[in-house]
Amino acid sequence: MTNAPVDAPSVPTATTATWGDPFPLGLASFGISALVLATVMSGLIDAAALPAVLSLALALGFATELVAGLVHYQRGETFAGLVFTAYAGFWLSYALLVQFYGPMVGADGPAITGMFLLAWAIFSSYMLLAALRTNMTTIVIFVLLNAVFYLAALGSFLSSTWLGELAGFVLIADAAVALYASAAIIVNTTWERVVLPVP
C-alpha cells in the first residue's frame, strides 16, 4: 500500500506593488514652495518674512519632493527621480543656509551665497539639456529655473537688489507653470480625459 502524495501548502504569489504617478506631487511641492519664496525675493513681501518661507522649504520643498523623487526611482524613472531628490536637497540646504550657516559668514557672505546659487545653476543647466527630450512644459520649467539661479547668483555676487528681485519675478512665473502642470496631470487623471492640456 502506497501513501498518497501530500500536497504542499500553497504559497501566496508575490505581487508587484503598483506605484501611482508622483510627478504631480513633486511639481506641486516645488510650485508652492517656489511661489511663496518668490514673493519675498521679488519684494512683493518684505524680506523680514523670509524665515517663514522655511516651513514650506522643509515640509514641501524638501520632504514631499524627496518622497516624489524616491517613488520615481522605484518606478525606474531616473530623470524625474533625480529632479525631485536633488531639488529636495536644494530646499534643505537653502533652509540650513538661511537659518543657521549664512549668518555665521562674515564679509564673504554674498560671495559664498553667489557660489551656492551658481552651483545650482550649473546643475539646472545640464538638467535642462536632459529635459529637451521630454515635453515643452518641462522644458519651460527648466528654462525659467535656470534664469532664476543665474540672475540670483549674479545679483548676489554684485550685491544687486534689482537682479535678485528680477529673479523673484521669474520664479513666480516658473512656479505658476509647475503648478499648472501638476493640476493638469491630476485633473486629467481623475477625469480620464484631457481637461487641461500639457504641451
Secondary structure, 3 states (H helix, E strand, C coil): CCCCCCCCCCCCCCCCCCCCCCHHHHHHHHHHHHHHHHHHHCCCCCHHHHHHHHHHHHHHHHHHHHHHHHHHHHCCCHHHHHHHHHHHHHHHHHHHHHHHHHHHCCCCHHHHHHHHHHHHHHHHHHHHHHHCCCCHHHHHHHHHHHHHHHHHHHHHHHCCHHHHHHHHHHHHHHHHHHHHHHHHHHHHHHHCCCCCCCC
